[in-house]
Amino acid sequence: MKVQILGSGCPKCKLLEQHAREAVAELGLAAEIEKVMDTDAIMEMGVMMTPALAIDGEVKSVGKVLTKDQVISYLKGGK
């Protein structure tokens, strides 16, 4: 599983990354967490607002900081 945090590295992006890392650890998943900071790459994924969360290349959330529990829901395949 690949979890991507899309954003410029702002405080909100860092907080989303922290929540994603906590969620992956809590679930015990073998997931790669990648930070995507390149503006062109972010726009190619169709994201115009950051922070954003993508799982296995599919954008799940745009423009908000998800809580750890919300990230867990997405990791489990929810919405």
KENUVEX-576383 format. One record per residue (C-alpha): chain; y, x negated, z negated; residue in one letter; residue number from 0. Coordinates in steps of 0.02 Angstrom, whole numbers. Layout:
// residues N
(site A, (Y, X, Z), A, NUM)
...
***
This chain:
// residues 79
(site A, (0, 0, 0), M, 0)
(site A, (174, -61, 42), K, 1)
(site A, (325, 0, -56), V, 2)
(site A, (494, -40, 19), Q, 3)
(site A, (662, -32, -68), I, 4)
(site A, (800, -17, 62), L, 5)
(site A, (974, -69, 10), G, 6)
(site A, (1104, -205, -1), S, 7)
(site A, (1058, -265, -174), G, 8)
(site A, (1185, -157, -265), C, 9)
(site A, (1152, -102, -446), P, 10)
(site A, (1076, 64, -389), K, 11)
(site A, (958, -27, -271), C, 12)
(site A, (905, -144, -410), K, 13)
(site A, (874, 2, -526), L, 14)
(site A, (766, 90, -396), L, 15)
(site A, (668, -72, -372), E, 16)
(site A, (641, -83, -561), Q, 17)
(site A, (579, 97, -568), H, 18)
(site A, (463, 66, -420), A, 19)
(site A, (390, -90, -503), R, 20)
(site A, (364, 7, -666), E, 21)
(site A, (279, 150, -571), A, 22)
(site A, (162, 33, -478), V, 23)
(site A, (118, -56, -640), A, 24)
(site A, (88, 106, -734), E, 25)
(site A, (-30, 169, -599), L, 26)
(site A, (-115, 0, -584), G, 27)
(site A, (-95, -1, -396), L, 28)
(site A, (-118, -153, -286), A, 29)
(site A, (47, -127, -196), A, 30)
(site A, (164, -247, -111), E, 31)
(site A, (346, -216, -156), I, 32)
(site A, (468, -271, -23), E, 33)
(site A, (658, -271, -28), K, 34)
(site A, (736, -230, 140), V, 35)
(site A, (916, -289, 139), M, 36)
(site A, (947, -311, 326), D, 37)
(site A, (1066, -174, 383), T, 38)
(site A, (990, -165, 558), D, 39)
(site A, (814, -147, 489), A, 40)
(site A, (872, -11, 369), I, 41)
(site A, (957, 85, 511), M, 42)
(site A, (802, 66, 621), E, 43)
(site A, (706, 162, 488), M, 44)
(site A, (833, 304, 506), G, 45)
(site A, (917, 272, 339), V, 46)
(site A, (1106, 292, 331), M, 47)
(site A, (1126, 295, 141), M, 48)
(site A, (1052, 179, 13), T, 49)
(site A, (959, 155, -97), P, 50)
(site A, (806, 220, -8), A, 51)
(site A, (620, 215, -43), L, 52)
(site A, (485, 199, 90), A, 53)
(site A, (298, 198, 63), I, 54)
(site A, (187, 126, 200), D, 55)
(site A, (335, 132, 320), G, 56)
(site A, (376, 316, 287), E, 57)
(site A, (546, 350, 208), V, 58)
(site A, (523, 460, 55), K, 59)
(site A, (695, 462, -26), S, 60)
(site A, (872, 420, 33), V, 61)
(site A, (1035, 398, -60), G, 62)
(site A, (977, 417, -239), K, 63)
(site A, (898, 320, -380), V, 64)
(site A, (729, 397, -417), L, 65)
(site A, (660, 395, -593), T, 66)
(site A, (497, 304, -627), K, 67)
(site A, (408, 473, -636), D, 68)
(site A, (479, 526, -467), Q, 69)
(site A, (417, 364, -389), V, 70)
(site A, (246, 394, -468), I, 71)
(site A, (242, 566, -386), S, 72)
(site A, (277, 490, -215), Y, 73)
(site A, (147, 353, -243), L, 74)
(site A, (18, 486, -281), K, 75)
(site A, (59, 570, -115), G, 76)
(site A, (175, 704, -181), G, 77)
(site A, (349, 753, -130), K, 78)
***
